[in-house]
Amino acid sequence: MSRFLCHDPGAQLAVQNKEGGYTLYSNYQQPPVAVLGVYHWLPKLQVALLAEQSQAEALATIYQNMRLTLGLTLFTTLLCTLIAILVTRRIAVPLERLTTAAVRMAGGDLDQSVVIERQDELGDLAAAFNAMARQLAS
């Protein structure tokens, strides 16, 4: 065994275990570099094959995907929040107008009408309220 192999943790594991495997460790370089080492013992040759890749390089794609996923998640959350606010306001503002007119009518002001020009249930409710107000006023 050469001196080079004796100082590399991956090579030591391959020689000691006499089998294959992988592990994370700091290699023999100065300063040591965190690496992902893959090793395999070749019994016929009595040699260990060893391949190392820096952890930063090996995990770069994972970290990039995590950042992308986090960014998309934040964007989607903000977009959904904005849509929820807009939909809520589209419903709440006409209901507030209708409530205000109903309170005034209950207080005796029978000349109330609500201007809500929509082609949905809120528009139908406003039209029915206005019809009721006209009947009460006459």
BAKOL-980385 format. One record per residue: residue in one letter; residue number from 1; x, y, z of N, C-alpha, C in turn. Coordinates in Angstrom, 2 decimals, padded with zeros to 5 digits. Example, Ala and Ser with C-alpha at 12.3 -4.5 7.8 and 13.67 -1.06 7.14 Angstrom:
<zakols>
{residu:A; num:1; n.X:013.19; n.Y:-005.69; n.Z:007.80; ca.X:012.30; ca.Y:-004.50; ca.Z:007.80; c.X:013.20; c.Y:-003.30; c.Z:007.80}
{residu:S; num:2; n.X:012.85; n.Y:-002.25; n.Z:007.08; ca.X:013.67; ca.Y:-001.06; ca.Z:007.14; c.X:012.90; c.Y:000.03; c.Z:007.87}
</zakols>
This chain:
<zakols>
{residu:M; num:1; n.X:000.84; n.Y:-001.17; n.Z:000.00; ca.X:000.00; ca.Y:000.00; ca.Z:000.00; c.X:000.90; c.Y:001.24; c.Z:000.00}
{residu:S; num:2; n.X:000.55; n.Y:002.20; n.Z:-000.86; ca.X:001.39; ca.Y:003.39; ca.Z:-000.93; c.X:001.06; c.Y:004.33; c.Z:000.21}
{residu:R; num:3; n.X:001.94; n.Y:005.28; n.Z:000.41; ca.X:001.75; ca.Y:006.24; ca.Z:001.49; c.X:000.52; c.Y:007.11; c.Z:001.24}
{residu:F; num:4; n.X:000.24; n.Y:007.42; n.Z:-000.03; ca.X:-000.93; ca.Y:008.21; ca.Z:-000.41; c.X:-002.20; c.Y:007.56; c.Z:000.12}
{residu:L; num:5; n.X:-002.35; n.Y:006.29; n.Z:-000.07; ca.X:-003.56; ca.Y:005.59; ca.Z:000.35; c.X:-003.69; c.Y:005.53; c.Z:001.86}
{residu:C; num:6; n.X:-002.59; n.Y:005.48; n.Z:002.56; ca.X:-002.63; ca.Y:005.38; ca.Z:004.01; c.X:-003.23; c.Y:006.63; c.Z:004.65}
{residu:H; num:7; n.X:-003.12; n.Y:007.78; n.Z:003.98; ca.X:-003.58; ca.Y:009.03; ca.Z:004.57; c.X:-005.00; c.Y:009.39; c.Z:004.15}
{residu:D; num:8; n.X:-005.58; n.Y:008.64; n.Z:003.26; ca.X:-006.92; ca.Y:008.95; ca.Z:002.80; c.X:-007.94; c.Y:008.08; c.Z:003.52}
{residu:P; num:9; n.X:-008.88; n.Y:008.69; n.Z:004.23; ca.X:-009.87; ca.Y:007.90; ca.Z:004.99; c.X:-010.68; c.Y:006.94; c.Z:004.13}
{residu:G; num:10; n.X:-011.03; n.Y:007.34; n.Z:002.91; ca.X:-011.78; ca.Y:006.46; ca.Z:002.02; c.X:-010.98; c.Y:005.22; c.Z:001.67}
{residu:A; num:11; n.X:-009.70; n.Y:005.40; n.Z:001.39; ca.X:-008.84; ca.Y:004.26; ca.Z:001.06; c.X:-008.67; c.Y:003.36; c.Z:002.28}
{residu:Q; num:12; n.X:-008.52; n.Y:003.94; n.Z:003.43; ca.X:-008.39; ca.Y:003.13; ca.Z:004.65; c.X:-009.63; c.Y:002.29; c.Z:004.87}
{residu:L; num:13; n.X:-010.83; n.Y:002.87; n.Z:004.66; ca.X:-012.06; ca.Y:002.11; ca.Z:004.81; c.X:-012.13; c.Y:000.95; c.Z:003.82}
{residu:A; num:14; n.X:-011.75; n.Y:001.21; n.Z:002.57; ca.X:-011.79; ca.Y:000.16; ca.Z:001.55; c.X:-010.85; c.Y:-000.98; c.Z:001.91}
{residu:V; num:15; n.X:-009.64; n.Y:-000.66; n.Z:002.36; ca.X:-008.65; ca.Y:-001.69; ca.Z:002.70; c.X:-009.08; c.Y:-002.44; c.Z:003.96}
{residu:Q; num:16; n.X:-009.59; n.Y:-001.74; n.Z:004.95; ca.X:-009.99; ca.Y:-002.38; ca.Z:006.20; c.X:-011.22; c.Y:-003.26; c.Z:006.02}
{residu:N; num:17; n.X:-012.22; n.Y:-002.77; n.Z:005.28; ca.X:-013.48; ca.Y:-003.51; ca.Z:005.15; c.X:-013.42; c.Y:-004.59; c.Z:004.08}
{residu:K; num:18; n.X:-012.52; n.Y:-004.46; n.Z:003.14; ca.X:-012.40; ca.Y:-005.40; ca.Z:002.02; c.X:-013.73; c.Y:-005.55; c.Z:001.28}
{residu:E; num:19; n.X:-014.44; n.Y:-004.43; n.Z:001.14; ca.X:-015.70; ca.Y:-004.41; ca.Z:000.41; c.X:-015.92; c.Y:-003.00; c.Z:-000.12}
{residu:G; num:20; n.X:-017.09; n.Y:-002.74; n.Z:-000.68; ca.X:-017.38; ca.Y:-001.42; ca.Z:-001.21; c.X:-018.26; c.Y:-000.63; c.Z:-000.28}
{residu:G; num:21; n.X:-018.35; n.Y:000.66; n.Z:-000.56; ca.X:-019.21; ca.Y:001.51; ca.Z:000.25; c.X:-019.01; c.Y:002.97; c.Z:-000.11}
{residu:Y; num:22; n.X:-019.61; n.Y:003.81; n.Z:000.67; ca.X:-019.46; ca.Y:005.26; ca.Z:000.50; c.X:-019.58; c.Y:005.91; c.Z:001.86}
{residu:T; num:23; n.X:-019.02; n.Y:007.09; n.Z:001.97; ca.X:-019.08; ca.Y:007.82; ca.Z:003.23; c.X:-018.70; c.Y:009.28; c.Z:002.99}
{residu:L; num:24; n.X:-019.02; n.Y:010.12; n.Z:003.94; ca.X:-018.60; ca.Y:011.52; ca.Z:003.92; c.X:-017.42; c.Y:011.66; c.Z:004.87}
{residu:Y; num:25; n.X:-016.37; n.Y:012.34; n.Z:004.44; ca.X:-015.20; ca.Y:012.53; ca.Z:005.29; c.X:-014.36; c.Y:013.69; c.Z:004.73}
{residu:S; num:26; n.X:-013.36; n.Y:014.05; n.Z:005.48; ca.X:-012.41; ca.Y:015.07; ca.Z:005.01; c.X:-011.22; c.Y:014.33; c.Z:004.42}
{residu:N; num:27; n.X:-010.81; n.Y:014.72; n.Z:003.22; ca.X:-009.74; ca.Y:013.98; ca.Z:002.55; c.X:-008.36; c.Y:014.38; c.Z:003.06}
{residu:Y; num:28; n.X:-007.34; n.Y:013.91; n.Z:002.37; ca.X:-005.94; ca.Y:014.05; ca.Z:002.78; c.X:-005.34; c.Y:015.41; c.Z:002.45}
{residu:Q; num:29; n.X:-006.00; n.Y:016.22; n.Z:001.66; ca.X:-005.41; ca.Y:017.49; ca.Z:001.22; c.X:-005.22; c.Y:018.45; c.Z:002.39}
{residu:Q; num:30; n.X:-004.35; n.Y:019.40; n.Z:002.19; ca.X:-004.11; ca.Y:020.43; ca.Z:003.19; c.X:-004.52; c.Y:021.76; c.Z:002.59}
{residu:P; num:31; n.X:-005.47; n.Y:022.45; n.Z:003.12; ca.X:-006.35; ca.Y:022.05; ca.Z:004.20; c.X:-007.30; c.Y:020.95; c.Z:003.72}
{residu:P; num:32; n.X:-007.80; n.Y:020.14; n.Z:004.65; ca.X:-008.70; ca.Y:019.05; ca.Z:004.28; c.X:-009.98; c.Y:019.57; c.Z:003.62}
{residu:V; num:33; n.X:-010.46; n.Y:018.82; n.Z:002.64; ca.X:-011.68; ca.Y:019.16; ca.Z:001.92; c.X:-012.74; c.Y:018.12; c.Z:002.26}
{residu:A; num:34; n.X:-013.94; n.Y:018.58; n.Z:002.59; ca.X:-015.04; ca.Y:017.66; ca.Z:002.86; c.X:-015.46; c.Y:017.01; c.Z:001.54}
{residu:V; num:35; n.X:-015.44; n.Y:015.69; n.Z:001.51; ca.X:-015.73; ca.Y:014.97; ca.Z:000.27; c.X:-016.75; c.Y:013.86; c.Z:000.52}
{residu:L; num:36; n.X:-017.35; n.Y:013.44; n.Z:-000.59; ca.X:-018.15; ca.Y:012.22; ca.Z:-000.62; c.X:-017.27; c.Y:011.20; c.Z:-001.32}
{residu:G; num:37; n.X:-016.88; n.Y:010.16; n.Z:-000.58; ca.X:-015.99; ca.Y:009.14; ca.Z:-001.13; c.X:-016.74; c.Y:007.84; c.Z:-001.39}
{residu:V; num:38; n.X:-016.48; n.Y:007.27; n.Z:-002.55; ca.X:-017.04; ca.Y:005.97; ca.Z:-002.92; c.X:-015.86; c.Y:005.04; c.Z:-003.16}
{residu:Y; num:39; n.X:-015.89; n.Y:003.88; n.Z:-002.52; ca.X:-014.77; ca.Y:002.96; ca.Z:-002.64; c.X:-015.26; c.Y:001.54; c.Z:-002.90}
{residu:H; num:40; n.X:-014.36; n.Y:000.75; n.Z:-003.52; ca.X:-014.68; ca.Y:-000.65; ca.Z:-003.81; c.X:-013.39; c.Y:-001.46; c.Z:-003.76}
{residu:W; num:41; n.X:-013.42; n.Y:-002.53; n.Z:-003.04; ca.X:-012.27; ca.Y:-003.42; ca.Z:-002.92; c.X:-012.32; c.Y:-004.46; c.Z:-004.04}
{residu:L; num:42; n.X:-011.19; n.Y:-004.60; n.Z:-004.75; ca.X:-011.07; ca.Y:-005.61; ca.Z:-005.81; c.X:-010.20; c.Y:-006.74; c.Z:-005.27}
{residu:P; num:43; n.X:-010.80; n.Y:-007.85; n.Z:-004.81; ca.X:-010.04; ca.Y:-008.90; ca.Z:-004.14; c.X:-009.01; c.Y:-009.58; c.Z:-005.04}
{residu:K; num:44; n.X:-009.30; n.Y:-009.77; n.Z:-006.32; ca.X:-008.34; ca.Y:-010.44; ca.Z:-007.20; c.X:-007.05; c.Y:-009.64; c.Z:-007.35}
{residu:L; num:45; n.X:-007.21; n.Y:-008.34; n.Z:-007.37; ca.X:-006.04; ca.Y:-007.46; ca.Z:-007.53; c.X:-005.49; c.Y:-006.98; c.Z:-006.20}
{residu:Q; num:46; n.X:-006.24; n.Y:-007.19; n.Z:-005.12; ca.X:-005.88; ca.Y:-006.68; ca.Z:-003.80; c.X:-005.65; c.Y:-005.17; c.Z:-003.85}
{residu:V; num:47; n.X:-006.61; n.Y:-004.52; n.Z:-004.48; ca.X:-006.54; ca.Y:-003.07; ca.Z:-004.69; c.X:-007.91; c.Y:-002.47; c.Z:-004.37}
{residu:A; num:48; n.X:-007.88; n.Y:-001.27; n.Z:-003.89; ca.X:-009.12; ca.Y:-000.53; ca.Z:-003.64; c.X:-009.26; c.Y:000.58; c.Z:-004.66}
{residu:L; num:49; n.X:-010.43; n.Y:000.66; n.Z:-005.27; ca.X:-010.75; ca.Y:001.79; ca.Z:-006.14; c.X:-011.43; c.Y:002.85; c.Z:-005.29}
{residu:L; num:50; n.X:-011.07; n.Y:004.09; n.Z:-005.51; ca.X:-011.61; ca.Y:005.18; ca.Z:-004.71; c.X:-011.91; c.Y:006.37; c.Z:-005.61}
{residu:A; num:51; n.X:-013.12; n.Y:006.92; n.Z:-005.46; ca.X:-013.50; ca.Y:008.13; ca.Z:-006.18; c.X:-014.03; c.Y:009.13; c.Z:-005.15}
{residu:E; num:52; n.X:-013.56; n.Y:010.35; n.Z:-005.25; ca.X:-013.97; ca.Y:011.40; ca.Z:-004.31; c.X:-014.51; c.Y:012.60; c.Z:-005.08}
{residu:Q; num:53; n.X:-015.51; n.Y:013.22; n.Z:-004.51; ca.X:-016.04; ca.Y:014.47; ca.Z:-005.05; c.X:-016.33; c.Y:015.36; c.Z:-003.86}
{residu:S; num:54; n.X:-015.99; n.Y:016.63; n.Z:-003.99; ca.X:-016.24; ca.Y:017.54; ca.Z:-002.87; c.X:-017.72; c.Y:017.57; c.Z:-002.55}
{residu:Q; num:55; n.X:-018.04; n.Y:017.66; n.Z:-001.27; ca.X:-019.44; ca.Y:017.68; ca.Z:-000.85; c.X:-020.15; c.Y:018.89; c.Z:-001.44}
{residu:A; num:56; n.X:-019.45; n.Y:020.00; n.Z:-001.51; ca.X:-020.07; ca.Y:021.21; ca.Z:-002.06; c.X:-020.51; c.Y:020.98; c.Z:-003.50}
{residu:E; num:57; n.X:-019.66; n.Y:020.35; n.Z:-004.29; ca.X:-019.98; ca.Y:020.07; ca.Z:-005.69; c.X:-021.07; c.Y:019.00; c.Z:-005.79}
{residu:A; num:58; n.X:-020.95; n.Y:017.96; n.Z:-004.98; ca.X:-021.92; ca.Y:016.86; ca.Z:-005.03; c.X:-023.31; c.Y:017.31; c.Z:-004.61}
{residu:L; num:59; n.X:-023.39; n.Y:018.23; n.Z:-003.66; ca.X:-024.68; ca.Y:018.65; ca.Z:-003.12; c.X:-025.19; c.Y:019.95; c.Z:-003.73}
{residu:A; num:60; n.X:-024.44; n.Y:020.53; n.Z:-004.66; ca.X:-024.81; ca.Y:021.83; ca.Z:-005.23; c.X:-026.19; c.Y:021.79; c.Z:-005.89}
{residu:T; num:61; n.X:-026.48; n.Y:020.74; n.Z:-006.64; ca.X:-027.77; ca.Y:020.64; ca.Z:-007.32; c.X:-028.90; c.Y:020.54; c.Z:-006.30}
{residu:I; num:62; n.X:-028.67; n.Y:019.79; n.Z:-005.23; ca.X:-029.70; ca.Y:019.66; ca.Z:-004.19; c.X:-029.97; c.Y:021.03; c.Z:-003.56}
{residu:Y; num:63; n.X:-028.92; n.Y:021.76; n.Z:-003.23; ca.X:-029.11; ca.Y:023.08; ca.Z:-002.63; c.X:-029.79; c.Y:024.04; c.Z:-003.61}
{residu:Q; num:64; n.X:-029.44; n.Y:023.95; n.Z:-004.89; ca.X:-030.06; ca.Y:024.80; ca.Z:-005.89; c.X:-031.56; c.Y:024.47; c.Z:-005.99}
{residu:N; num:65; n.X:-031.89; n.Y:023.19; n.Z:-005.99; ca.X:-033.30; ca.Y:022.80; ca.Z:-006.05; c.X:-034.06; c.Y:023.23; c.Z:-004.80}
{residu:M; num:66; n.X:-033.40; n.Y:023.16; n.Z:-003.65; ca.X:-034.04; ca.Y:023.61; ca.Z:-002.41; c.X:-034.34; c.Y:025.10; c.Z:-002.47}
{residu:R; num:67; n.X:-033.37; n.Y:025.90; n.Z:-002.96; ca.X:-033.60; ca.Y:027.34; ca.Z:-003.08; c.X:-034.72; c.Y:027.64; c.Z:-004.07}
{residu:L; num:68; n.X:-034.74; n.Y:026.93; n.Z:-005.19; ca.X:-035.78; ca.Y:027.12; ca.Z:-006.19; c.X:-037.15; c.Y:026.76; c.Z:-005.62}
{residu:T; num:69; n.X:-037.22; n.Y:025.64; n.Z:-004.92; ca.X:-038.49; ca.Y:025.21; ca.Z:-004.31; c.X:-038.95; c.Y:026.20; c.Z:-003.27}
{residu:L; num:70; n.X:-038.04; n.Y:026.68; n.Z:-002.44; ca.X:-038.40; ca.Y:027.68; ca.Z:-001.43; c.X:-038.90; c.Y:028.96; c.Z:-002.09}
{residu:G; num:71; n.X:-038.21; n.Y:029.41; n.Z:-003.13; ca.X:-038.63; ca.Y:030.62; ca.Z:-003.85; c.X:-040.01; c.Y:030.46; c.Z:-004.47}
{residu:L; num:72; n.X:-040.24; n.Y:029.32; n.Z:-005.12; ca.X:-041.55; ca.Y:029.07; ca.Z:-005.72; c.X:-042.65; c.Y:028.96; c.Z:-004.66}
{residu:T; num:73; n.X:-042.31; n.Y:028.36; n.Z:-003.53; ca.X:-043.28; ca.Y:028.24; ca.Z:-002.44; c.X:-043.65; c.Y:029.62; c.Z:-001.90}
{residu:L; num:74; n.X:-042.65; n.Y:030.48; n.Z:-001.69; ca.X:-042.93; ca.Y:031.84; ca.Z:-001.21; c.X:-043.75; c.Y:032.63; c.Z:-002.23}
{residu:F; num:75; n.X:-043.38; n.Y:032.52; n.Z:-003.50; ca.X:-044.11; ca.Y:033.22; ca.Z:-004.56; c.X:-045.56; c.Y:032.75; c.Z:-004.60}
{residu:T; num:76; n.X:-045.77; n.Y:031.44; n.Z:-004.55; ca.X:-047.12; ca.Y:030.89; ca.Z:-004.59; c.X:-047.93; c.Y:031.32; c.Z:-003.37}
{residu:T; num:77; n.X:-047.29; n.Y:031.33; n.Z:-002.21; ca.X:-047.98; ca.Y:031.76; ca.Z:-000.99; c.X:-048.40; c.Y:033.22; c.Z:-001.10}
{residu:L; num:78; n.X:-047.50; n.Y:034.07; n.Z:-001.58; ca.X:-047.84; ca.Y:035.49; ca.Z:-001.75; c.X:-048.94; c.Y:035.67; c.Z:-002.78}
{residu:L; num:79; n.X:-048.87; n.Y:034.94; n.Z:-003.88; ca.X:-049.89; ca.Y:035.05; ca.Z:-004.92; c.X:-051.25; c.Y:034.60; c.Z:-004.40}
{residu:C; num:80; n.X:-051.28; n.Y:033.49; n.Z:-003.68; ca.X:-052.55; ca.Y:032.99; ca.Z:-003.11; c.X:-053.11; c.Y:033.97; c.Z:-002.08}
{residu:T; num:81; n.X:-052.23; n.Y:034.57; n.Z:-001.29; ca.X:-052.68; ca.Y:035.56; ca.Z:-000.31; c.X:-053.27; c.Y:036.78; c.Z:-001.01}
{residu:L; num:82; n.X:-052.63; n.Y:037.25; n.Z:-002.05; ca.X:-053.14; ca.Y:038.39; ca.Z:-002.82; c.X:-054.49; c.Y:038.07; c.Z:-003.45}
{residu:I; num:83; n.X:-054.61; n.Y:036.89; n.Z:-004.04; ca.X:-055.88; ca.Y:036.50; ca.Z:-004.65; c.X:-056.97; c.Y:036.41; c.Z:-003.58}
{residu:A; num:84; n.X:-056.64; n.Y:035.84; n.Z:-002.42; ca.X:-057.62; ca.Y:035.73; ca.Z:-001.34; c.X:-058.08; c.Y:037.11; c.Z:-000.87}
{residu:I; num:85; n.X:-057.15; n.Y:038.04; n.Z:-000.76; ca.X:-057.51; ca.Y:039.41; ca.Z:-000.36; c.X:-058.42; c.Y:040.05; c.Z:-001.39}
{residu:L; num:86; n.X:-058.09; n.Y:039.91; n.Z:-002.67; ca.X:-058.91; ca.Y:040.51; ca.Z:-003.73; c.X:-060.31; c.Y:039.90; c.Z:-003.77}
{residu:V; num:87; n.X:-060.40; n.Y:038.59; n.Z:-003.65; ca.X:-061.71; ca.Y:037.94; ca.Z:-003.67; c.X:-062.52; c.Y:038.36; c.Z:-002.45}
{residu:T; num:88; n.X:-061.87; n.Y:038.41; n.Z:-001.29; ca.X:-062.57; ca.Y:038.81; ca.Z:-000.07; c.X:-063.08; c.Y:040.23; c.Z:-000.19}
{residu:R; num:89; n.X:-062.26; n.Y:041.13; n.Z:-000.72; ca.X:-062.70; ca.Y:042.53; ca.Z:-000.87; c.X:-063.83; c.Y:042.64; c.Z:-001.88}
{residu:R; num:90; n.X:-063.78; n.Y:041.83; n.Z:-002.92; ca.X:-064.84; ca.Y:041.86; ca.Z:-003.94; c.X:-066.18; c.Y:041.45; c.Z:-003.35}
{residu:I; num:91; n.X:-066.16; n.Y:040.64; n.Z:-002.34; ca.X:-067.40; ca.Y:040.21; ca.Z:-001.68; c.X:-067.73; c.Y:041.14; c.Z:-000.50}
{residu:A; num:92; n.X:-066.73; n.Y:041.52; n.Z:000.27; ca.X:-066.98; ca.Y:042.28; ca.Z:001.51; c.X:-067.46; c.Y:043.70; c.Z:001.25}
{residu:V; num:93; n.X:-066.92; n.Y:044.39; n.Z:000.26; ca.X:-067.30; ca.Y:045.79; ca.Z:000.02; c.X:-068.78; c.Y:045.91; c.Z:-000.35}
{residu:P; num:94; n.X:-069.29; n.Y:045.11; n.Z:-001.29; ca.X:-070.73; ca.Y:045.21; ca.Z:-001.58; c.X:-071.60; c.Y:044.82; c.Z:-000.38}
{residu:L; num:95; n.X:-071.19; n.Y:043.83; n.Z:000.38; ca.X:-071.95; ca.Y:043.45; ca.Z:001.57; c.X:-071.95; c.Y:044.57; c.Z:002.60}
{residu:E; num:96; n.X:-070.86; n.Y:045.28; n.Z:002.70; ca.X:-070.80; ca.Y:046.41; ca.Z:003.63; c.X:-071.76; c.Y:047.51; c.Z:003.20}
{residu:R; num:97; n.X:-071.83; n.Y:047.80; n.Z:001.90; ca.X:-072.78; ca.Y:048.80; ca.Z:001.40; c.X:-074.21; c.Y:048.38; c.Z:001.70}
{residu:L; num:98; n.X:-074.50; n.Y:047.11; n.Z:001.45; ca.X:-075.85; ca.Y:046.60; ca.Z:001.69; c.X:-076.20; c.Y:046.64; c.Z:003.17}
{residu:T; num:99; n.X:-075.26; n.Y:046.30; n.Z:004.02; ca.X:-075.49; ca.Y:046.35; ca.Z:005.46; c.X:-075.74; c.Y:047.77; c.Z:005.93}
{residu:T; num:100; n.X:-074.95; n.Y:048.71; n.Z:005.44; ca.X:-075.12; ca.Y:050.12; ca.Z:005.82; c.X:-076.50; c.Y:050.62; c.Z:005.42}
{residu:A; num:101; n.X:-076.94; n.Y:050.28; n.Z:004.21; ca.X:-078.26; ca.Y:050.71; ca.Z:003.76; c.X:-079.36; c.Y:050.07; c.Z:004.59}
{residu:A; num:102; n.X:-079.20; n.Y:048.79; n.Z:004.93; ca.X:-080.21; ca.Y:048.09; ca.Z:005.74; c.X:-080.30; c.Y:048.70; c.Z:007.14}
{residu:V; num:103; n.X:-079.16; n.Y:049.08; n.Z:007.73; ca.X:-079.16; ca.Y:049.70; ca.Z:009.06; c.X:-079.86; c.Y:051.05; c.Z:009.00}
{residu:R; num:104; n.X:-079.58; n.Y:051.83; n.Z:007.98; ca.X:-080.25; ca.Y:053.14; ca.Z:007.84; c.X:-081.76; c.Y:052.96; c.Z:007.64}
{residu:M; num:105; n.X:-082.14; n.Y:051.96; n.Z:006.86; ca.X:-083.55; ca.Y:051.70; ca.Z:006.63; c.X:-084.23; c.Y:051.28; c.Z:007.94}
{residu:A; num:106; n.X:-083.55; n.Y:050.46; n.Z:008.72; ca.X:-084.10; ca.Y:050.03; ca.Z:010.02; c.X:-084.23; c.Y:051.22; c.Z:010.96}
{residu:G; num:107; n.X:-083.40; n.Y:052.24; n.Z:010.77; ca.X:-083.47; ca.Y:053.45; ca.Z:011.59; c.X:-084.54; c.Y:054.41; c.Z:011.13}
{residu:G; num:108; n.X:-085.28; n.Y:054.08; n.Z:010.07; ca.X:-086.38; ca.Y:054.92; ca.Z:009.62; c.X:-086.15; c.Y:055.63; c.Z:008.31}
{residu:D; num:109; n.X:-084.95; n.Y:055.60; n.Z:007.77; ca.X:-084.67; ca.Y:056.26; ca.Z:006.50; c.X:-085.05; c.Y:055.29; c.Z:005.38}
{residu:L; num:110; n.X:-086.27; n.Y:055.43; n.Z:004.86; ca.X:-086.80; ca.Y:054.49; ca.Z:003.88; c.X:-086.41; c.Y:054.83; c.Z:002.44}
{residu:D; num:111; n.X:-085.65; n.Y:055.88; n.Z:002.25; ca.X:-085.22; ca.Y:056.27; ca.Z:000.90; c.X:-083.86; c.Y:055.66; c.Z:000.54}
{residu:Q; num:112; n.X:-083.60; n.Y:054.51; n.Z:001.03; ca.X:-082.30; ca.Y:053.87; ca.Z:000.80; c.X:-082.33; c.Y:053.06; c.Z:-000.49}
{residu:S; num:113; n.X:-081.22; n.Y:053.07; n.Z:-001.18; ca.X:-080.99; ca.Y:052.15; ca.Z:-002.31; c.X:-079.51; c.Y:051.82; c.Z:-002.34}
{residu:V; num:114; n.X:-079.23; n.Y:050.67; n.Z:-002.86; ca.X:-077.85; ca.Y:050.20; ca.Z:-002.90; c.X:-077.42; c.Y:050.08; c.Z:-004.35}
{residu:V; num:115; n.X:-076.28; n.Y:050.68; n.Z:-004.68; ca.X:-075.76; ca.Y:050.59; ca.Z:-006.04; c.X:-074.71; c.Y:049.48; c.Z:-006.07}
{residu:I; num:116; n.X:-075.16; n.Y:048.32; n.Z:-006.52; ca.X:-074.26; ca.Y:047.19; ca.Z:-006.71; c.X:-074.62; c.Y:046.60; c.Z:-008.07}
{residu:E; num:117; n.X:-073.82; n.Y:046.88; n.Z:-009.06; ca.X:-074.11; ca.Y:046.42; ca.Z:-010.42; c.X:-073.26; c.Y:045.20; c.Z:-010.72}
{residu:R; num:118; n.X:-073.81; n.Y:044.09; n.Z:-010.33; ca.X:-073.13; ca.Y:042.80; ca.Z:-010.56; c.X:-074.15; c.Y:041.81; c.Z:-011.06}
{residu:Q; num:119; n.X:-073.68; n.Y:040.81; n.Z:-011.75; ca.X:-074.56; ca.Y:039.78; ca.Z:-012.30; c.X:-074.42; c.Y:038.48; c.Z:-011.52}
{residu:D; num:120; n.X:-074.33; n.Y:038.58; n.Z:-010.21; ca.X:-074.21; ca.Y:037.39; ca.Z:-009.38; c.X:-075.20; c.Y:037.49; c.Z:-008.23}
{residu:E; num:121; n.X:-075.03; n.Y:036.66; n.Z:-007.22; ca.X:-075.95; ca.Y:036.63; ca.Z:-006.09; c.X:-075.99; c.Y:037.95; c.Z:-005.35}
{residu:L; num:122; n.X:-074.85; n.Y:038.62; n.Z:-005.22; ca.X:-074.84; ca.Y:039.93; ca.Z:-004.55; c.X:-075.63; c.Y:040.96; c.Z:-005.33}
{residu:G; num:123; n.X:-075.54; n.Y:040.92; n.Z:-006.65; ca.X:-076.33; ca.Y:041.81; ca.Z:-007.49; c.X:-077.82; c.Y:041.54; c.Z:-007.34}
{residu:D; num:124; n.X:-078.18; n.Y:040.24; n.Z:-007.29; ca.X:-079.58; ca.Y:039.87; ca.Z:-007.08; c.X:-080.07; c.Y:040.35; c.Z:-005.72}
{residu:L; num:125; n.X:-079.24; n.Y:040.19; n.Z:-004.70; ca.X:-079.62; ca.Y:040.63; ca.Z:-003.35; c.X:-079.80; c.Y:042.14; c.Z:-003.30}
{residu:A; num:126; n.X:-078.92; n.Y:042.88; n.Z:-003.96; ca.X:-079.04; ca.Y:044.35; ca.Z:-003.99; c.X:-080.31; c.Y:044.77; c.Z:-004.71}
{residu:A; num:127; n.X:-080.63; n.Y:044.09; n.Z:-005.83; ca.X:-081.86; ca.Y:044.42; ca.Z:-006.57; c.X:-083.08; c.Y:044.13; c.Z:-005.71}
{residu:A; num:128; n.X:-083.09; n.Y:043.00; n.Z:-004.99; ca.X:-084.22; ca.Y:042.67; ca.Z:-004.12; c.X:-084.32; c.Y:043.69; c.Z:-002.98}
{residu:F; num:129; n.X:-083.20; n.Y:044.12; n.Z:-002.43; ca.X:-083.21; ca.Y:045.12; ca.Z:-001.37; c.X:-083.79; c.Y:046.44; c.Z:-001.88}
{residu:N; num:130; n.X:-083.36; n.Y:046.85; n.Z:-003.06; ca.X:-083.85; ca.Y:048.11; ca.Z:-003.63; c.X:-085.35; c.Y:048.04; c.Z:-003.90}
{residu:A; num:131; n.X:-085.83; n.Y:046.87; n.Z:-004.39; ca.X:-087.27; ca.Y:046.69; ca.Z:-004.63; c.X:-088.05; c.Y:046.78; c.Z:-003.32}
{residu:M; num:132; n.X:-087.51; n.Y:046.17; n.Z:-002.27; ca.X:-088.15; ca.Y:046.21; ca.Z:-000.95; c.X:-088.18; c.Y:047.64; c.Z:-000.42}
{residu:A; num:133; n.X:-087.07; n.Y:048.36; n.Z:-000.59; ca.X:-087.00; ca.Y:049.74; ca.Z:-000.12; c.X:-088.03; c.Y:050.61; c.Z:-000.83}
{residu:R; num:134; n.X:-088.21; n.Y:050.40; n.Z:-002.16; ca.X:-089.19; ca.Y:051.19; ca.Z:-002.92; c.X:-090.60; c.Y:050.89; c.Z:-002.44}
{residu:Q; num:135; n.X:-090.89; n.Y:049.61; n.Z:-002.17; ca.X:-092.24; ca.Y:049.23; ca.Z:-001.68; c.X:-092.52; c.Y:049.84; c.Z:-000.32}
{residu:L; num:136; n.X:-091.52; n.Y:049.85; n.Z:000.57; ca.X:-091.72; ca.Y:050.41; ca.Z:001.90; c.X:-091.87; c.Y:051.92; c.Z:001.86}
{residu:A; num:137; n.X:-091.17; n.Y:052.54; n.Z:000.92; ca.X:-091.22; ca.Y:054.01; ca.Z:000.83; c.X:-092.53; c.Y:054.49; c.Z:000.25}
{residu:S; num:138; n.X:-093.23; n.Y:053.64; n.Z:-000.51; ca.X:-094.49; ca.Y:054.10; ca.Z:-001.13; c.X:-095.71; c.Y:053.82; c.Z:-000.32}
</zakols>
